[in-house]
Amino acid sequence: MARDIRRGYKLFGLVVSSELELHGLPAYEPTDQTPDVEIKLHDWSELSSRVMVLDNRFTMLDGSLWFHVPETAVFSIFSGREIRIYPHPAGDERRIKLYVLGTCMGALLMQRRIYPLHGSAVVIDGEAYAFVGESGAGKSTLAAAFLKRGYKLLSDDVIAVYIDEPSGKPTIMPAYPQQKLWLDSLEQLDMNAADHQQLVLEASKYAVSVQDRFHDSPVRLAGIYELIPTANCERPMTASLGRLERLHTVLGHTYRGTLAGIQGLAEWRFSMAATIASRTQVSRLYRPVHPFAAYRLVDHLVGPVEEVLTNTI
């Protein structure tokens, strides 16, 4: 991987200068502005014995968060400003990019005191709604169904939430105009896999560009829906949550939540989760497992916002 060319990107509201080409993401025209974040490539040989110490664990060394993905790369994230990549000689550049945009950016956002939720977020009537849930719950698929209906994407996978000043309202920073969708989701959404790049060879997951359906400015977070696939559920249903349940939901769906403790940010994580939970409507959204229900979920949610957010079961 050549590191003599720097490319500019806009990710999570941050100006990023990168020696790693982030294929599929639109370039950000360079300006005189000092970048907020630098992504740098280093030689594997520079690690010496440190890679043996890291093994598969996340480790704080020299003030940086380090982690090792075997046969891929070693990554170091420092002070919310720098991501260093030590590609393994046999490392796949596409897999490295996934870790940069995922785990690395999640850790970096924490270092900048920006709260990363794990899910997808769309804009509905000028306000942001986040869909969180366990892996396979259908977060990205539901967001894609909203985009099919003409709504716009704010973020997929990592949702960057900060507290806007002086309003004190939780707000989502736009990530980048791309989604990650499994092959079965593409087929259910009548999308052709041949039109999209496969993320890694061994997994049927694809990068889907949404440049024309991307909202590129911050939006107030009005609601969080925890998506729950339910076998005996015949139609979509929502249930508002109480105070402690809201806090538990936000904490439980922190992106790479354990990294907060490793980085000495456990107290900050709890405080931010409590603030978000107290200032945002948080609900559970139960969805049928079969048949395909993404469009029915959209129909369920895009009625009058006041009615939707107070609907209970």
C-alpha angles and dihedrals in degrees: 000000000000116000101186093094123070119201128196126228138167111227126168090346091305126120105232128195110198137186087192113077109233097210116214096021119110116251119247112224110244118246135177088270115116107242118252091218134024123202110201133188120219133182118264088230091065090071095070108175095341092093089061090055092049097049106158097325134104107243137180109226128165090351093304132107108238129189135172126216105193116240089005116064149297115249131200124191118193133189096329089286110079140044116190119197125198103188116210111239088248095038120137110232092213092055091047090054090053091055092046093052092040122031096015095050091043091055092043092052089053090051088054090048093248112137115235115209119191109236146055130292132202136181117247119179092340096310132096124244122189126207114205131173147124122305109289095020090123102253097143092039091055091048089050090052089054089052090051087057092053102265123128133245123235100177144348125205098350117048113194111212124184133168109253116226131251094007093056090218123141107249133187121228112214112252113199135301100267138095131198114222134175119236093250090054091051090052094048090049092049092246123144115236090207089068093060138059118252108236097217129000097239097052130061094227123123139201110235118195114221099176093140093046099046125113106216103191133068118275131194113256105238101168146008121207120196104211113220119186106215124191097204095043112113097182137016114276133181131207125190115227132227125241099272093041090053091053092047091050095051092046092045094053099048109134107251089347095181089066090071091065094043090053094047092252101115093113092048090049092054093046093049093046090052091050093048092046093049095049100040133064107244121193141165116242114202114202131189113251092214138062107028105279108177095108092045088054090053090051089049094052106039097067118102105325094225091053094047096049094051097044112120137181 
